[in-house]
């Protein structure tokens, strides 16, 4: 966990989008993308196994590797159904510092994802590997994925089934997100979600999430698709690790 969290906070940059969405802007060159966030002060990156080899020069020395085990693609008719494409013992061979799995709850096919989470947590326990559970309310039964009652439920599921850290959506206000954190006995990090209109909007979301008790963030597109990914990472790092305000890090 010390390789993912610096103290009790984490700045994780998710870069697993190549499987779900292809070579999206900012990730065409995975080596450069990882290098940018390493220079900016990220504490860890989330990668699929096949691209770890291209990022090895930046891993370690402060940048941890979270190997992602789940996958689905936007080409599928069941895009919300994640399946395991890597196992924990294989992740060890790639030098992973932690494991991540993605679980969408609220759809007609969420049961296998729950089973995968439980089995992965058991394997992580055997090998002494930290587990990050990406817990999202998604599916035909979810009317509002940002409803605090729904978000705190999916976060609690992650902790109950063995996650060491839970990643979930931000509920939109520090007051409601405090309920999510209060109901989850393990650290909660906030997902970045779709690309926001401005860098300031991203920084304001980070500030609000931290005010709501988040242990950090796990952001993808709003970092690697920023005009200045190194500067964006550095700004978020200052907020998370040094307590800087939005105004102190935003340069317009």
C-alpha positions as CSV (number, residue, x, y, z in Angstrom):
1,X,0.0,0.0,0.0
2,X,2.9,2.3,0.6
3,X,3.7,2.1,-3.1
4,X,0.3,3.3,-4.0
5,X,-0.4,5.7,-1.1
6,X,2.0,8.5,-0.1
7,X,1.2,8.8,3.5
8,X,-2.6,8.3,3.7
9,X,-3.3,9.9,0.3
10,X,-3.2,8.7,-3.3
11,X,-3.1,10.2,-6.7
12,X,-3.8,7.3,-9.1
13,X,-4.0,7.9,-12.8
14,X,-6.1,5.3,-14.6
15,X,-4.8,4.3,-18.0
16,X,-6.8,1.2,-18.8
17,X,-8.9,2.9,-21.4
18,X,-7.1,1.2,-24.4
19,X,-9.2,-2.0,-23.9
20,X,-12.5,-0.3,-23.3
21,X,-12.2,2.5,-25.9
22,X,-9.1,1.9,-28.0
23,X,-6.2,4.3,-28.4
24,X,-8.0,7.4,-27.1
25,X,-6.4,10.8,-27.2
26,X,-3.6,11.1,-24.7
27,X,-2.9,7.4,-24.6
28,X,-1.7,6.8,-28.1
29,X,1.8,6.6,-26.8
30,X,1.5,4.8,-23.4
31,X,5.2,5.3,-22.6
32,X,4.9,9.0,-22.9
33,X,1.6,9.1,-21.0
34,X,3.0,7.2,-18.0
35,X,6.2,9.4,-18.1
36,X,4.1,12.5,-18.0
37,X,2.2,11.6,-14.8
38,X,5.4,10.2,-13.2
39,X,7.0,13.6,-13.7
40,X,3.9,15.3,-12.3
41,X,4.0,13.4,-9.1
42,X,1.3,10.7,-9.4
43,X,1.6,8.0,-6.8
44,X,0.4,5.1,-9.1
45,X,-1.0,4.2,-12.5
46,X,-3.6,1.6,-13.5
47,X,-2.5,-0.4,-16.5
48,X,-3.4,-3.6,-18.3
49,X,-0.8,-6.3,-18.5
50,X,0.2,-6.0,-22.1
51,X,1.5,-2.4,-21.8
52,X,3.4,-2.7,-18.6
53,X,6.6,-3.5,-20.6
54,X,6.4,0.0,-22.3
55,X,6.2,1.8,-18.9
56,X,8.8,0.0,-16.9
57,X,11.3,2.8,-16.9
58,X,8.9,5.0,-15.0
59,X,7.6,2.4,-12.5
60,X,9.1,2.3,-9.0
61,X,10.8,5.2,-7.3
62,X,7.5,6.7,-6.2
63,X,5.2,5.5,-9.0
64,X,3.4,2.3,-8.2
65,X,1.8,-0.2,-10.6
66,X,-1.8,-1.2,-10.2
67,X,-2.5,-4.0,-12.6
68,X,-6.1,-4.1,-13.9
69,X,-7.8,-7.5,-14.1
70,X,-11.1,-6.5,-15.6
71,X,-12.1,-5.8,-19.2
72,X,-15.0,-5.1,-21.6
73,X,-15.1,-3.1,-24.8
74,X,-17.3,-0.4,-26.2
75,X,-17.8,-2.7,-29.2
76,X,-19.8,-5.1,-27.2
77,X,-23.6,-5.2,-26.7
78,X,-22.9,-5.8,-23.0
79,X,-20.4,-3.0,-22.3
80,X,-21.1,-2.9,-18.6
81,X,-20.3,-6.6,-18.1
82,X,-16.7,-6.9,-17.0
83,X,-14.8,-10.1,-17.2
84,X,-11.4,-11.1,-15.7
85,X,-8.6,-11.2,-18.2
86,X,-5.7,-11.6,-15.8
87,X,-5.2,-13.4,-12.5
88,X,-3.5,-12.3,-9.3
89,X,-0.6,-14.7,-9.6
90,X,0.1,-13.5,-13.1
91,X,0.0,-9.9,-12.0
92,X,2.8,-10.7,-9.5
93,X,5.0,-11.7,-12.4
94,X,4.4,-8.2,-13.9
95,X,5.7,-6.6,-10.8
96,X,2.3,-5.2,-9.7
97,X,2.2,-3.3,-6.4
98,X,-1.6,-3.7,-6.2
99,X,-4.5,-5.2,-8.1
100,X,-7.7,-3.6,-9.4
101,X,-11.0,-5.0,-10.5
102,X,-14.1,-3.2,-12.0
103,X,-17.6,-4.0,-10.8
104,X,-20.8,-2.5,-12.2
105,X,-23.8,-3.0,-10.0
106,X,-27.4,-2.4,-10.9
107,X,-27.7,-4.4,-14.2
108,X,-29.1,-7.8,-15.0
109,X,-25.7,-9.4,-15.2
110,X,-23.9,-8.0,-12.2
111,X,-23.7,-11.3,-10.3
112,X,-20.7,-12.7,-12.1
113,X,-18.8,-9.4,-11.3
114,X,-19.6,-9.8,-7.6
115,X,-18.3,-13.4,-7.8
116,X,-15.1,-12.2,-9.5
117,X,-14.6,-9.5,-6.9
118,X,-14.9,-12.0,-4.1
119,X,-12.6,-14.5,-5.7
120,X,-10.0,-11.9,-6.5
121,X,-10.1,-10.6,-3.0
122,X,-9.4,-14.1,-1.7
123,X,-6.4,-14.5,-4.1
124,X,-5.1,-11.0,-3.1
125,X,-5.3,-12.1,0.6
126,X,-3.3,-15.2,-0.1
127,X,-0.6,-13.3,-1.9
128,X,-0.6,-10.3,0.3
129,X,-1.6,-7.9,-2.5
130,X,-3.6,-4.8,-2.0
131,X,-6.9,-4.7,-3.9
132,X,-8.5,-1.6,-5.4
133,X,-12.2,-2.2,-6.3
134,X,-13.7,0.1,-8.8
135,X,-17.3,0.2,-7.8
136,X,-19.8,1.8,-10.1
137,X,-23.7,2.1,-10.1
138,X,-24.4,1.2,-13.7
139,X,-27.2,-0.7,-15.3
140,X,-30.9,-0.7,-16.1
141,X,-31.9,-0.6,-12.4
142,X,-29.9,2.6,-11.7
143,X,-32.0,5.8,-12.2
144,X,-29.3,8.2,-10.9
145,X,-25.7,6.9,-10.6
146,X,-24.8,9.9,-8.4
147,X,-27.6,9.3,-5.8
148,X,-25.8,9.1,-2.5
149,X,-27.8,6.1,-1.3
150,X,-26.7,4.2,-4.4
151,X,-23.1,5.3,-4.2
152,X,-22.6,4.5,-0.6
153,X,-24.2,1.1,-1.2
154,X,-21.8,0.1,-4.0
155,X,-18.8,1.5,-2.0
156,X,-19.8,-0.6,1.0
157,X,-20.1,-3.7,-1.2
158,X,-16.5,-3.3,-2.3
159,X,-15.3,-3.1,1.3
160,X,-17.5,-6.0,2.5
161,X,-16.1,-8.3,-0.2
162,X,-12.5,-7.6,0.6
163,X,-11.2,-4.5,-1.1
164,X,-8.5,-2.5,0.6
165,X,-9.4,0.7,-1.4
166,X,-12.7,1.6,-3.1
167,X,-12.9,3.8,-6.1
168,X,-16.3,5.2,-6.9
169,X,-18.1,8.2,-8.4
170,X,-18.3,11.6,-6.7
171,X,-21.8,12.4,-5.5
172,X,-21.6,16.1,-6.5
173,X,-21.2,17.7,-3.0
174,X,-18.8,17.3,-0.1
175,X,-21.7,16.8,2.3
176,X,-23.2,13.9,0.5
177,X,-19.8,12.3,-0.2
178,X,-19.1,12.4,3.5
179,X,-21.9,9.8,3.8
180,X,-20.1,7.6,1.3
181,X,-16.9,7.8,3.2
182,X,-18.6,7.3,6.6
183,X,-20.3,4.2,5.4
184,X,-17.1,2.6,3.9
185,X,-14.5,1.2,6.4
186,X,-11.7,1.4,3.8
187,X,-10.2,4.4,2.0
188,X,-12.3,5.8,-0.8
189,X,-10.8,7.5,-3.9
190,X,-12.9,9.4,-6.4
191,X,-13.2,8.6,-10.1
192,X,-12.6,11.4,-12.6
193,X,-15.3,10.4,-15.0
194,X,-15.7,11.8,-18.5
195,X,-13.5,14.7,-19.6
196,X,-14.7,18.0,-18.1
197,X,-15.0,21.2,-20.0
198,X,-12.1,23.0,-18.2
199,X,-9.1,22.2,-16.1
200,X,-10.5,24.3,-13.3
201,X,-13.6,22.2,-13.2
202,X,-11.4,19.1,-12.6
203,X,-9.5,20.9,-9.9
204,X,-12.7,22.1,-8.2
205,X,-14.0,18.5,-8.2
206,X,-10.8,17.2,-6.6
207,X,-11.0,19.9,-3.9
208,X,-14.7,19.1,-3.2
209,X,-14.0,15.4,-3.0
210,X,-11.1,15.9,-0.6
211,X,-13.3,18.1,1.5
212,X,-15.8,15.2,1.5
213,X,-13.2,12.9,3.0
214,X,-11.8,11.2,-0.1
215,X,-8.4,9.7,0.4
216,X,-7.4,10.9,-3.1
217,X,-8.5,10.4,-6.7
218,X,-8.2,7.9,-9.5
219,X,-8.5,10.1,-12.6
220,X,-7.8,9.2,-16.2
221,X,-9.1,11.4,-19.0
222,X,-9.1,14.6,-17.0
223,X,-5.3,14.1,-16.5
224,X,-3.9,12.5,-19.6
225,X,-6.2,14.5,-22.0
226,X,-5.3,17.8,-20.3
227,X,-3.4,20.3,-22.5
228,X,-0.5,20.0,-20.0
229,X,-0.7,16.5,-18.4
230,X,2.4,17.0,-16.4
231,X,1.2,20.4,-15.1
232,X,-2.3,19.0,-14.4
233,X,-0.8,16.0,-12.4
234,X,1.4,18.4,-10.5
235,X,-1.5,20.6,-9.6
236,X,-3.6,17.7,-8.3
237,X,-0.6,16.3,-6.4
238,X,-0.1,19.7,-4.6
239,X,-3.8,19.6,-3.6
240,X,-3.8,16.0,-2.4
241,X,-0.4,15.8,-0.7
242,X,0.3,19.5,0.3
243,X,-3.2,20.8,1.0
244,X,-3.0,23.5,-1.7
245,X,-6.2,25.2,-2.8
246,X,-7.7,25.4,-6.3
247,X,-6.7,29.0,-6.6
248,X,-3.2,28.2,-5.5
249,X,-2.6,25.6,-8.2
250,X,-4.8,27.0,-11.1
251,X,-3.0,29.2,-13.5
252,X,-5.8,29.8,-16.0
